[in-house]
Amino acid sequence: MTTALITHPDCLGHVNPPGHPERVERLQAIAAALEGEEFAYLVRVEAPLAEDAQILRAHPARYLASLAERLPERSFAALDADTFLCPGSLAAARRAAGAVVQGVDMVMGGEVRNAFCAVRPPGHHAETETPMGFCLLGNAVIGARHALEAHGLARVAIVDFDVHHGNGTQDLVWNDARILFASTQQMPLYPGTGAASERGAHGQIVNVPLPPGAGGAEFRAAFGAKVLPALEAHAPELVVISAGFDAHHRDPLANLNLREADFAWATAEICALADRHAAGRVVSTLEGGYDLGALAASVAAHVRVLMERGHG
């Protein structure tokens, strides 16, 4: 048992306008960081294109059709102030969602113990019928629903430590008692959701807002007090991680002060819980992280822990 790294060159084909923080270089920096000798044992897999049936477990057909209709033949189409389509965007989005589906298939099939999906565009801001926050499809939810519907699981958890609240994930799972969504995020900050009072239709949403300036000690205390007990109570048979690394102290888009060691700690805690309840099954997918050096170092720390647990 080991760790899969799932990605695809099509994810480089989603191009945003010049100066946009969600840029092609993010994946290039991650790829370079994971080329070192210590990562030689990663099982490297190309992401498939998510099928319509898989995407439709999270989004209605009219939404998928609207994205296709708005896809430009050249240049960019603005969906909102920060979210754009270019000619390669939909292929990239389908690869990103397909990577999480592939990761679920691999961990459920016993091929690997866990997986990291190095993909873009990210997904956790994409609501049921609204693209936003650089996101087009709810990658983590598409993967979670695939685990429930195709593999017959009863309970899945999505854990999101991106600095921005995953409003899209919350919207997509609000009425689904099978999916626990546990999220830490800076508040106040875009997109403005994520208050502790937002609990979901079945009390299965756990939001843990952190104030600007909070660092590793505050993050670990909140994660340990709120996120881990909720996960323990839900006893998920698979954990999906929305792995955003923009809570790093060097990130330009927010004001938390985490270090690589904090992401590694959270990863280890999630993996330990997955060992207890889910035979170690964890699928992680990239969300935010916009300082290239901090992103590369944080992903390396995250994947290092996945590999250590994957060989456990």
N, C-alpha and C positions, 0 to 999 in steps of 0.2 A: 504494500500500500504506500502511496506517495501523494504528490501534489501535482495537479494539472495547471498549466498556464494556457489560457484560451484567449486567442486574439485573432485578428484578420487584417490584412492590408487595406481592405475596404474602409476600415475605421479611420484611416488617414485621408480618405476621400471626402469626409465631411469637413468643409472649409468654411470658417466664419470670416467676416470682413476684417481687414487689417486693424490691429490693435485690440481685437477681441481677446479676452483672457482665456476662453476655452478654445485652445488652438492645437494644431496638429503636433507641434513640438512637445506637448504633454506626453503623448504616447511614445514619441521618439526618445524622450528622456527616460521613461520607464523601461523601454526595451533595452537601452544602453545599460541601465542599472542592473538588469536581470541577465546580462550576458556574462557576468563574472563566473569564475570556476565554481564557486559555492552553489551556484544555481544550475549546474550542469545536469542534475538529476530531475529537474522539472520535466514533466510529461507535456511536451509542447504540441498543442492541438489548434487547428484552424477552426474558427467559429463558423457554423452553418448559418444560412439565412433563416431567421425565424419564419415559420409558416403562418399563413393567415389564421388558421385555426388556433395556433398557440397565442398569437397576439390578441385574438378576439376573446380570450379568457379574461382580458383586462380592459380592452377598449372596444367600443361598438364599431361595426363595419363602416358606418358613415364617417367616423373619425379617420380611420385608415384611408378611406377614399379621399377625404378632404386633404390629407397630407400629399397624396399622390397627385391630386389635381393642382396643388399649389407649388409643386416641384418645378423650379425654373429650368429652362434649357441651357441657360448660361447665367453667370453672375449670381446674385443673391435674391431671395424673396424673404422679406421680413415678416415674421409671424407675430412678434411684439418687439418691444424696444431692445431686448437682448437675445432673441431667439430667431435663428435664420435657417433657411434652406438653401442649399446649393445643389447642382445636379447630382452629386454623389451622396446626399444626406440620407435618403431613404434606404439605400443599400447599407450604409454604415449603421443606421438605426436597427435595421433587421439583423445585421451581424451582432450588434451589441446585445439585443434581446436573445438572439440565437445562441450566443455564448453562454448565457446563464442557463438556458434550457439544456445545452450540451453538458454543462457542469453538473446539473441535476441528474441527467442520465448517467454520467460517469460515476458519481458518488453513489447513486442508488444501485447501479450495476456492480459495485465493488471494484471497478477498475482503478479508482484512486480513492483516497480518504477525503480529500478536500480539493478545492479548485479556486484559482484567482482568474477573473476575467478582466484583461487589460483592454478595455473598450471605450469608445466614445461614439456618439454623444452619450452623456450621462442620462439618467432616467428618473431620478426621484422627485423632480418637480412636475413631471407630466401628469396632469389630471385626466380624468376619464375621457373628456373631449376637449381638453385645452393644453396645447403645448406651451411651455413657459420655462424660464430659468435655464436656458440652454438645452432643455430636454424635450424629446419627441415621443418616446415610448417608455412605459413603466417597466424597465428591464427586470428589477428585483421581483415585482409582483407577477410578471409573466412567468418567471422561473418558479416562484412559489406555487402559483396555480397549476403549473405543469406537474410539480411534485404531487399535488393533491389529486389532480384529475387523471393524469397518466400513470402515476405510480401508486395511487390508492392510499396515500398518507392521510392521516386524520388531523394532524396539527403541524404547522410550520411557523417559524418565527422569522421576522425580518428585523435586524438590528442596524441602526443607522447612526454613525458617529460623525457624519458630515457636519460642518459648522452651520450650514443652513438647514432649516427644517424641511423634511421630505413631505411637503404638502401634497404632492401627487400620490405618493405611496399611501398616505393617510386617507386621501379621497377614495382611492381604489379599493382599500380594504375596510373602510368604515363599517360596512354591514356584514363583514365576513368573520364569524366567530372562530373559524379555523386558523386564522392568521393573526398572531400577536405582532404588533408593530411597536418597537421600543426605540426611542430616538433621543439623543442628546443634541442640543443646538444652542448657539448664542441667541439671546433674546434681550433687547430688540434687535432685529436684523431681517433682511429679506428672507422669506416672502411675507413675514408678519404673522404666520400661523405657528402653532407648536406650544401653546400654553398648556400648563399641567391640567387644566380643566377640560381639555379636549380628549375624551376618553373612548370614543367609538361607540357604536350601537350596543356592543356587548361588553364594554369595559376592557376591551382587549388592546387598547392603544395607550401607551405609556410615554408621555412627553416629559422630558427633563430639561427645562430651559436653564442655561448658564449665563451669568451676567458678563458683559464685556470686560476683558481683562483677566477672566478666570484662567488658571493654569492647570498643570497636571494634577496637583493635589485636590483641587476642587472637582475636576473631571472624574478622577478615580473615586472620590468619596461619593459623588452623585451616582456614578455608574454602579458602584457596589451597593448603594442603599436602595436604588430604584429599579435599575435595569435588570441586574442579575436575579433579584428575588422574583420579578415578574416572569423572567425566562424560566426559572426553576418551577414556578407554579404552573406554567403553560406546558412544560415537558415536551418541547418540540421534537419531532422525529427528523427534522432537517432545519438548519439555520442558514439563512441567506444574510450576508453582510452587505449593506450599502456603505462601501468603504470610501468615504470622502476624507481627504487629508488637508482640507483648508482650515481646520482648527489649529494648524501649525503656527507657531509664533512668527514665522517669516511670510505667511500668506498675505497678499495685498488686499483681499476682499473682506476681511473680517478682523476681529480683535480678541480672539482667544490665544492662549500662549502654550499650547501643547508642544511636546518634543517627540521625536521618533520613538523614544522609550515608552511614551504614554500609549501610542498606537499599538506597539508590540504588547504591552500589558493587557489592553482591552482585547486584542486578538487571542492572547493566551487564555484569558478568562472565558471568552466565548467558546473556544475550542474545548476547554475543560468541561464546560456545561454540555457541549455537544457529545463529548465522550460519555457522559452520564446518561443522556437521554436519547441520543441520535446516532449511536455507533460512530461518533466522530464526524458525521456528515456535515460539512460546511462548504457553502459556495459563496465566494466574495466577488463583488463586482465594483469596478471603479466608479466613483461619483466625482466630487470636486477635488481641488488642489491645484493652485495656480502659480505658485513659485516653483519653477522647474527643478531647482536643486533640492528644495524641501520635499517636493512631491516624489522625486526619484528616491531620496533617502528613506522617506516614510514608507513607500511601497516596498522597498527592499527589506525594511524591518518587519513589515506585515507578512510578506511572503516567507521570510526566514522562519517566523514562528509557525506558519502553516506547514512548512516543510518539516520542521522539528516534530510537530504533532502528527504529520502524515506518516512519519516513520515510527511513530510510537506504538 
